[in-house]
Amino acid sequence: MGSDVSINKGVLYVVATPIGNLDDISARAVEVLRGVALIGAEDTRHSRPLLRHLGVDTPLIALHEHNERQILEGLIRRLEEGESLAIISDAGTPLISDPGFPLVRECHRQGIRVSPVPGASALIAALSAAGLPTDRFVFEGFPARTGAARQRQFGALAAEPRTLVFYESSHRILASLRDMAVAFGPLRRAALGRELTKLHETLLYAPLDELARRVAEDVHQQKGEFVVVVAGAPPPGDESLAPETRRLLRILCGELPLKQAAALAARITGEKKNRLYQAGLGLQPK
């Protein structure tokens, strides 16, 4: 790689690193990591093999949520004295559900330049391949750890019209998918990205109830790191329904009064009762 990348003095570089495939790093990122005086890494034990692979021997310092505030003053002093520093996370773009925010914020407060060196991000990688709208989306990071809190969180997002993106761990992926199916409705379309860019990468696209079932039936789909992309709620007044929902509603309308049919269909599918009622009006005999 060339060495024509200019490293400016007193700059904090926010450097993205690969999320799996070690070749997913830019030439500029490598040169910046080689040229700065110090690299702040979320976990130095994790980052050393990557830097060794890249031929980077710049000194490392641990920079994580448990020590960031304690070492902040010293890092700011070094930047003010003209040294350039870089921060990296274990994988992907720093500060996206990763440490670094207090340092970046303090740099802005002190008038210290912060420069992004873009690259891999599990969030953007999943969105690009999910087959769901990407013009407007909401990143929710990791859902709450406990079931009750997670259900409240998803319930508050049930009417969100923008595409939703979550990170999740192997320990909670199945429980999260099941809670999503309850809160958003079992037929809400979603994509599940697992181990993106890695050897065992998979991307599943299906309604939430089917995703939960497939993950429950395949232990291999419960291992690794996950990104869940969920379609946003249909806008108010949008009468388009999934074919399965429309078929169910048609059957129920043939056996029950519309109000009861809509209420029962809402309980089964998770769709809004009023939306199903309005759709059912179009199924009534003229």
FITI-955768 format. One record per residue: x, y, z of N, C-alpha, C in turn; residue in three letters. Coordinates in steps of 0.02 Angstrom, whole numbers, plus 50000, padded with zeros to 5 digits. Layout:
N
nu:nv:nw:cau:cav:caw:cu:cv:cw:residuo
X:Y:Z:X:Y:Z:X:Y:Z:Ala
...
end
This chain:
286
nu:nv:nw:cau:cav:caw:cu:cv:cw:residuo
50042:49941:50000:50000:50000:50000:50044:50062:50000:Met
50018:50116:49971:50056:50177:49967:50058:50212:50034:Gly
50100:50264:50040:50106:50300:50103:50093:50374:50091:Ser
50047:50390:50044:50033:50460:50028:49976:50489:50068:Asp
49952:50452:50118:49899:50477:50160:49929:50526:50211:Val
49901:50586:50214:49927:50637:50259:49896:50630:50328:Ser
49937:50625:50379:49914:50621:50448:49922:50690:50479:Ile
49867:50723:50493:49870:50790:50521:49883:50787:50596:Asn
49915:50838:50622:49932:50841:50693:49870:50858:50734:Lys
49866:50828:50793:49813:50845:50840:49744:50826:50817:Gly
49738:50771:50780:49674:50749:50754:49656:50681:50784:Val
49592:50673:50801:49566:50608:50822:49534:50576:50761:Leu
49561:50519:50739:49534:50482:50682:49489:50426:50708:Tyr
49428:50424:50683:49380:50371:50700:49382:50321:50643:Val
49413:50264:50654:49430:50218:50600:49387:50155:50602:Val
49354:50141:50547:49314:50079:50541:49360:50021:50525:Ala
49346:49964:50556:49384:49903:50543:49336:49848:50518:Thr
49361:49793:50492:49317:49740:50465:49271:49711:50518:Pro
49212:49689:50495:49165:49654:50541:49173:49579:50537:Ile
49216:49556:50493:49228:49484:50487:49284:49470:50439:Gly
49274:49486:50376:49324:49475:50324:49379:49527:50331:Asn
49440:49505:50345:49495:49551:50359:49514:49594:50299:Leu
49492:49575:50239:49508:49615:50180:49462:49675:50173:Asp
49410:49679:50215:49363:49735:50210:49388:49795:50249:Asp
49446:49820:50231:49473:49880:50261:49506:49921:50206:Ile
49500:49986:50211:49527:50029:50157:49601:50040:50165:Ser
49633:50056:50110:49704:50072:50111:49716:50134:50155:Ala
49670:50182:50153:49678:50242:50194:49675:50224:50268:Arg
49629:50179:50287:49624:50160:50358:49690:50130:50382:Ala
49720:50087:50342:49783:50056:50362:49837:50109:50371:Val
49841:50156:50325:49893:50208:50329:49882:50254:50389:Glu
49819:50268:50404:49805:50309:50463:49826:50272:50526:Val
49809:50209:50531:49828:50170:50590:49904:50165:50597:Leu
49939:50163:50542:50012:50162:50545:50041:50229:50565:Arg
50006:50283:50546:50036:50350:50554:50021:50385:50619:Gly
49969:50365:50655:49953:50400:50717:50000:50379:50773:Val
50000:50417:50827:50045:50403:50883:50018:50348:50929:Ala
49951:50340:50930:49920:50293:50977:49852:50272:50950:Leu
49835:50209:50961:49769:50183:50942:49731:50163:51004:Ile
49672:50191:51013:49628:50170:51067:49583:50114:51041:Gly
49588:50055:51072:49551:49996:51048:49504:49972:51103:Ala
49445:49951:51081:49394:49926:51129:49422:49868:51169:Glu
49456:49821:51136:49487:49764:51169:49554:49752:51134:Asp
49609:49769:51167:49674:49764:51135:49690:49692:51116:Thr
49665:49643:51155:49678:49573:51138:49645:49554:51073:Arg
49588:49583:51059:49552:49569:50997:49584:49606:50938:His
49607:49667:50950:49633:49708:50896:49704:49692:50875:Ser
49744:49666:50920:49814:49652:50903:49822:49605:50843:Arg
49784:49549:50840:49791:49506:50781:49774:49541:50716:Pro
49723:49583:50715:49706:49620:50655:49762:49668:50635:Leu
49788:49706:50684:49841:49754:50668:49905:49717:50645:Leu
49918:49660:50675:49976:49620:50653:49966:49598:50581:Arg
49906:49576:50564:49889:49555:50496:49899:49613:50447:His
49885:49674:50469:49890:49733:50426:49961:49762:50426:Leu
50005:49737:50467:50072:49764:50471:50075:49830:50508:Gly
50031:49838:50557:50028:49900:50597:50058:49886:50666:Val
50110:49924:50685:50141:49914:50750:50133:49975:50796:Asp
50085:50016:50782:50071:50075:50824:50050:50052:50894:Thr
50073:50088:50946:50053:50069:51015:49978:50070:51024:Pro
49954:50025:51067:49882:50018:51082:49868:50037:51154:Leu
49808:50064:51165:49784:50076:51232:49711:50053:51234:Ile
49690:50021:51289:49621:49999:51295:49576:50060:51305:Ala
49523:50062:51267:49474:50117:51271:49404:50086:51268:Leu
49374:50077:51326:49308:50044:51328:49265:50078:51379:His
49203:50056:51385:49153:50091:51426:49172:50094:51499:Glu
49216:50049:51523:49233:50047:51593:49291:50093:51612:His
49330:50115:51562:49388:50157:51579:49390:50222:51539:Asn
49343:50231:51494:49347:50288:51448:49350:50355:51484:Glu
49308:50364:51534:49306:50428:51569:49369:50439:51610:Arg
49400:50385:51635:49461:50392:51675:49521:50415:51633:Gln
49525:50391:51571:49584:50408:51530:49570:50465:51482:Ile
49509:50492:51484:49490:50544:51437:49536:50605:51440:Leu
49550:50629:51500:49590:50689:51508:49659:50681:51478:Glu
49689:50622:51488:49756:50610:51461:49756:50609:51385:Gly
49705:50579:51354:49701:50577:51282:49691:50647:51252:Leu
49648:50686:51284:49637:50754:51261:49701:50795:51265:Ile
49739:50786:51319:49802:50822:51327:49851:50805:51270:Arg
49855:50741:51253:49900:50720:51199:49879:50751:51132:Arg
49814:50753:51121:49789:50784:51059:49805:50858:51058:Leu
49796:50892:51115:49811:50964:51119:49885:50978:51109:Glu
49927:50929:51126:49999:50938:51117:50022:50922:51046:Glu
49974:50902:51003:49990:50892:50933:49995:50821:50910:Gly
49987:50773:50955:49988:50703:50933:49921:50686:50900:Glu
49923:50641:50852:49862:50616:50820:49847:50547:50847:Ser
49784:50534:50861:49762:50471:50888:49708:50441:50844:Leu
49700:50375:50849:49645:50341:50815:49607:50299:50865:Ala
49542:50291:50853:49503:50245:50894:49472:50193:50847:Ile
49471:50131:50871:49440:50076:50834:49398:50036:50883:Ile
49348:50001:50857:49308:49956:50898:49329:49884:50882:Ser
49298:49836:50914:49315:49766:50901:49301:49749:50828:Asp
49249:49779:50799:49231:49767:50730:49184:49821:50705:Ala
49194:49842:50643:49149:49891:50614:49167:49963:50630:Gly
49117:50006:50628:49127:50077:50638:49120:50096:50711:Thr
49170:50128:50741:49165:50147:50811:49105:50191:50825:Pro
49081:50188:50887:49025:50227:50912:48957:50201:50890:Leu
48954:50152:50843:48890:50122:50825:48880:50062:50872:Ile
48846:50075:50928:48838:50026:50983:48906:50006:51011:Ser
48954:50050:51008:49021:50037:51033:49046:50098:51072:Asp
49100:50091:51111:49127:50147:51149:49154:50202:51104:Pro
49168:50260:51134:49200:50315:51098:49163:50381:51103:Gly
49099:50379:51120:49060:50441:51120:49087:50494:51167:Phe
49104:50480:51230:49130:50533:51274:49192:50566:51246:Pro
49238:50527:51216:49299:50556:51188:49284:50601:51129:Leu
49242:50578:51083:49225:50619:51024:49190:50683:51046:Val
49143:50677:51092:49107:50737:51117:49155:50786:51148:Arg
49202:50762:51189:49249:50807:51222:49295:50840:51171:Glu
49314:50803:51119:49355:50834:51066:49319:50893:51035:Cys
49255:50885:51020:49217:50941:50992:49212:50999:51041:His
49203:50983:51104:49199:51037:51154:49264:51076:51159:Arg
49321:51041:51149:49386:51073:51155:49412:51100:51089:Gln
49373:51095:51037:49394:51120:50972:49446:51077:50937:Gly
49448:51013:50955:49495:50965:50924:49461:50933:50864:Ile
49496:50930:50809:49466:50902:50748:49455:50827:50755:Arg
49397:50804:50734:49381:50733:50731:49370:50715:50658:Val
49405:50664:50634:49401:50645:50563:49380:50572:50556:Ser
49325:50559:50521:49304:50489:50510:49342:50456:50454:Pro
49360:50394:50464:49390:50353:50410:49341:50295:50400:Val
49295:50302:50352:49239:50256:50347:49259:50187:50322:Pro
49213:50140:50335:49225:50071:50313:49166:50028:50332:Gly
49181:49966:50352:49128:49917:50365:49083:49938:50423:Ala
49019:49920:50417:48970:49930:50470:48917:49876:50462:Ser
48906:49836:50514:48856:49783:50510:48787:49812:50496:Ala
48773:49870:50524:48709:49903:50514:48696:49915:50439:Leu
48743:49947:50406:48735:49964:50335:48739:49902:50292:Ile
48783:49855:50309:48788:49793:50271:48722:49756:50270:Ala
48690:49750:50328:48627:49714:50333:48572:49751:50294:Ala
48568:49816:50302:48518:49855:50267:48524:49847:50191:Leu
48586:49846:50167:48597:49845:50094:48573:49780:50063:Ser
48570:49726:50102:48552:49661:50075:48485:49635:50101:Ala
48449:49675:50141:48389:49649:50175:48328:49645:50131:Ala
48327:49682:50076:48267:49681:50034:48209:49719:50064:Gly
48222:49765:50110:48172:49807:50141:48188:49880:50129:Leu
48140:49926:50135:48153:49997:50119:48211:50025:50159:Pro
48255:50062:50125:48314:50090:50158:48314:50167:50155:Thr
48262:50197:50125:48262:50270:50119:48253:50304:50187:Asp
48219:50269:50233:48211:50295:50301:48216:50235:50349:Arg
48259:50239:50399:48265:50184:50446:48284:50210:50515:Phe
48271:50168:50565:48286:50183:50634:48332:50129:50662:Val
48388:50150:50690:48435:50102:50720:48423:50101:50795:Phe
48404:50043:50822:48388:50036:50892:48443:50002:50933:Glu
48499:49985:50901:48553:49952:50938:48531:49884:50966:Gly
48556:49867:51024:48538:49804:51056:48473:49812:51096:Phe
48424:49768:51086:48363:49771:51127:48379:49759:51201:Pro
48331:49776:51242:48338:49765:51314:48352:49691:51328:Ala
48387:49678:51382:48408:49610:51398:48351:49568:51428:Arg
48308:49598:51468:48256:49559:51501:48193:49558:51458:Thr
48155:49503:51464:48096:49494:51422:48045:49549:51429:Gly
48029:49569:51491:47977:49620:51501:47998:49687:51471:Ala
48061:49707:51483:48085:49770:51456:48088:49768:51380:Ala
48109:49711:51354:48113:49703:51281:48044:49708:51249:Arg
47994:49677:51280:47926:49680:51254:47899:49751:51255:Gln
47915:49788:51308:47893:49859:51311:47927:49900:51257:Arg
47991:49886:51246:48028:49923:51194:47998:49909:51125:Gln
47986:49846:51110:47957:49830:51044:47886:49857:51038:Phe
47848:49853:51092:47779:49879:51090:47777:49953:51073:Gly
47826:49991:51100:47829:50062:51086:47848:50077:51014:Ala
47877:50028:50979:47899:50037:50910:47850:50006:50859:Leu
47796:49977:50883:47752:49939:50839:47722:49980:50783:Ala
47710:50045:50795:47680:50088:50744:47732:50129:50706:Ala
47797:50117:50718:47850:50155:50684:47849:50138:50609:Glu
47840:50189:50565:47835:50174:50494:47902:50162:50460:Pro
47957:50183:50491:48022:50173:50460:48049:50103:50473:Arg
48091:50079:50429:48123:50014:50438:48162:50015:50504:Thr
48158:49961:50542:48190:49955:50606:48251:49909:50601:Leu
48305:49928:50634:48366:49887:50633:48389:49876:50705:Val
48402:49813:50721:48426:49794:50788:48489:49752:50782:Phe
48533:49757:50831:48586:49708:50841:48561:49659:50895:Tyr
48584:49597:50893:48567:49550:50945:48621:49497:50952:Glu
48625:49469:51013:48676:49418:51028:48646:49349:51019:Ser
48690:49300:51017:48668:49230:51010:48626:49208:51069:Ser
48637:49236:51129:48602:49215:51189:48528:49235:51187:His
48511:49288:51150:48443:49314:51154:48408:49318:51086:Arg
48440:49294:51033:48410:49304:50966:48342:49271:50960:Ile
48334:49211:50985:48270:49176:50977:48216:49211:51018:Leu
48231:49229:51080:48182:49264:51121:48163:49331:51090:Ala
48212:49366:51062:48197:49431:51030:48152:49423:50969:Ser
48166:49373:50928:48124:49362:50869:48052:49345:50889:Leu
48045:49305:50941:47978:49288:50964:47942:49349:50992:Arg
47978:49391:51029:47947:49452:51055:47929:49500:50999:Asp
47971:49504:50948:47956:49546:50890:47893:49523:50854:Met
47886:49457:50847:47827:49430:50814:47763:49448:50851:Ala
47767:49451:50917:47708:49470:50957:47695:49545:50950:Val
47748:49586:50956:47739:49659:50957:47723:49687:50888:Ala
47757:49662:50836:47749:49690:50769:47700:49652:50726:Phe
47680:49593:50750:47636:49550:50711:47676:49495:50678:Gly
47651:49433:50678:47689:49376:50652:47703:49380:50578:Pro
47663:49419:50541:47671:49422:50468:47713:49482:50446:Leu
47739:49522:50493:47782:49579:50474:47846:49552:50442:Arg
47863:49578:50384:47922:49554:50348:47986:49576:50384:Arg
48036:49534:50382:48099:49549:50415:48156:49510:50382:Ala
48217:49532:50395:48276:49497:50371:48323:49486:50430:Ala
48352:49428:50433:48399:49411:50487:48467:49398:50457:Leu
48514:49443:50472:48583:49435:50450:48625:49405:50505:Gly
48659:49350:50490:48700:49316:50541:48772:49309:50515:Arg
48820:49328:50557:48891:49321:50541:48907:49354:50473:Glu
48884:49415:50464:48894:49449:50400:48967:49456:50383:Leu
48984:49441:50321:49051:49442:50290:49096:49385:50315:Thr
49071:49343:50359:49111:49288:50385:49097:49223:50347:Lys
49134:49171:50363:49130:49107:50327:49059:49079:50328:Leu
49024:49084:50384:48959:49053:50391:48902:49104:50387:His
48912:49156:50347:48861:49208:50338:48796:49179:50311:Glu
48741:49200:50342:48674:49184:50315:48631:49246:50318:Thr
48584:49251:50271:48535:49305:50271:48467:49275:50255:Leu
48424:49276:50304:48357:49247:50297:48306:49303:50290:Leu
48258:49295:50243:48207:49345:50231:48140:49311:50235:Tyr
48099:49330:50284:48035:49296:50295:47994:49336:50345:Ala
47929:49320:50354:47890:49350:50408:47922:49332:50476:Pro
47909:49374:50525:47942:49364:50590:47926:49297:50622:Leu
47865:49273:50615:47850:49208:50646:47889:49152:50612:Asp
47898:49157:50547:47936:49106:50512:48011:49110:50530:Glu
48037:49171:50537:48107:49179:50557:48118:49147:50626:Leu
48072:49160:50672:48079:49131:50739:48077:49055:50736:Ala
48032:49028:50695:48027:48956:50689:48091:48926:50659:Arg
48117:48957:50606:48177:48930:50574:48237:48933:50621:Arg
48243:48986:50659:48298:48990:50707:48290:48939:50763:Val
48228:48928:50785:48216:48879:50838:48232:48808:50815:Ala
48221:48794:50751:48231:48726:50725:48303:48712:50704:Glu
48344:48763:50698:48413:48754:50674:48462:48785:50724:Asp
48495:48744:50763:48540:48768:50814:48596:48810:50785:Val
48615:48796:50723:48668:48836:50691:48647:48908:50681:His
48582:48919:50672:48557:48987:50663:48551:49025:50728:Gln
48572:48994:50783:48571:49027:50848:48641:49046:50871:Gln
48690:49038:50827:48760:49053:50844:48785:49111:50803:Lys
48825:49154:50836:48857:49208:50799:48830:49276:50820:Gly
48841:49325:50776:48819:49394:50787:48765:49410:50737:Glu
48713:49446:50760:48653:49454:50720:48635:49527:50709:Phe
48606:49540:50650:48572:49603:50636:48502:49585:50613:Val
48452:49615:50644:48382:49602:50625:48354:49666:50594:Val
48329:49660:50533:48299:49716:50498:48225:49702:50490:Val
48183:49747:50515:48111:49735:50517:48076:49790:50477:Val
48029:49770:50434:47991:49818:50396:47952:49865:50443:Ala
47946:49927:50423:47907:49974:50462:47832:49960:50458:Gly
47795:49989:50504:47722:49981:50504:47692:50015:50443:Ala
47640:49986:50414:47607:50019:50357:47579:50086:50379:Pro
47579:50136:50335:47552:50202:50354:47478:50198:50367:Pro
47451:50242:50409:47379:50243:50422:47339:50250:50357:Pro
47287:50211:50351:47247:50215:50291:47271:50171:50235:Gly
47329:50141:50243:47355:50096:50191:47319:50029:50199:Asp
47279:50011:50151:47239:49952:50158:47271:49889:50129:Glu
47334:49895:50107:47368:49836:50080:47384:49789:50138:Ser
47363:49728:50131:47376:49677:50182:47414:49619:50150:Leu
47451:49584:50191:47484:49523:50167:47431:49475:50142:Ala
47445:49437:50089:47396:49391:50062:47368:49343:50114:Pro
47411:49319:50160:47388:49272:50212:47336:49306:50258:Glu
47349:49370:50274:47304:49407:50318:47237:49419:50283:Thr
47240:49440:50220:47178:49452:50183:47136:49388:50176:Arg
47170:49332:50164:47133:49269:50159:47099:49251:50225:Arg
47136:49259:50280:47107:49245:50346:47047:49290:50359:Leu
47055:49354:50343:47000:49402:50355:46939:49384:50314:Leu
46951:49363:50252:46895:49345:50208:46856:49285:50238:Arg
46894:49235:50263:46862:49176:50292:46821:49195:50354:Ile
46851:49236:50398:46817:49256:50459:46756:49298:50445:Leu
46760:49342:50394:46703:49384:50376:46644:49342:50350:Cys
46660:49284:50324:46607:49240:50300:46571:49204:50356:Gly
46601:49204:50416:46572:49168:50472:46549:49213:50529:Glu
46576:49274:50532:46563:49317:50589:46544:49388:50566:Leu
46512:49427:50609:46503:49498:50594:46571:49532:50585:Pro
46573:49584:50544:46637:49615:50527:46677:49637:50588:Leu
46644:49666:50637:46679:49691:50696:46714:49633:50733:Lys
46678:49577:50741:46708:49520:50774:46763:49489:50732:Gln
46751:49486:50666:46802:49457:50621:46866:49497:50624:Ala
46860:49564:50624:46920:49607:50626:46957:49599:50692:Ala
46918:49594:50747:46950:49587:50813:46987:49520:50818:Ala
46956:49466:50793:46989:49401:50796:47050:49399:50751:Leu
47044:49427:50691:47101:49429:50645:47158:49469:50674:Ala
47142:49523:50711:47194:49563:50743:47231:49523:50795:Ala
47195:49483:50834:47227:49441:50885:47272:49389:50854:Arg
47252:49362:50797:47291:49309:50765:47353:49336:50730:Ile
47345:49392:50696:47399:49417:50652:47441:49472:50683:Thr
47415:49507:50733:47451:49563:50760:47439:49628:50723:Gly
47398:49626:50670:47381:49687:50634:47335:49730:50677:Glu
47331:49795:50659:47286:49841:50694:47213:49823:50678:Lys
47171:49822:50731:47101:49803:50722:47065:49851:50675:Lys
47078:49916:50683:47045:49966:50640:47064:49957:50567:Asn
47127:49941:50556:47150:49931:50487:47116:49870:50456:Arg
47109:49817:50496:47075:49757:50471:47001:49770:50460:Leu
46972:49811:50503:46900:49828:50495:46889:49865:50429:Tyr
46934:49914:50416:46927:49952:50354:46937:49907:50293:Gln
46986:49861:50298:46997:49815:50242:46937:49769:50234:Ala
46906:49749:50290:46848:49704:50288:46788:49736:50255:Gly
46783:49803:50259:46727:49837:50226:46727:49823:50151:Leu
46788:49817:50123:46793:49805:50052:46777:49733:50033:Gly
46772:49690:50083:46756:49619:50070:46682:49606:50079:Leu
46644:49656:50102:46573:49647:50114:46535:49644:50047:Gln
46480:49606:50045:46439:49603:49984:46413:49672:49966:Pro
46413:49688:49902:46389:49754:49879:46313:49756:49880:Lys
end
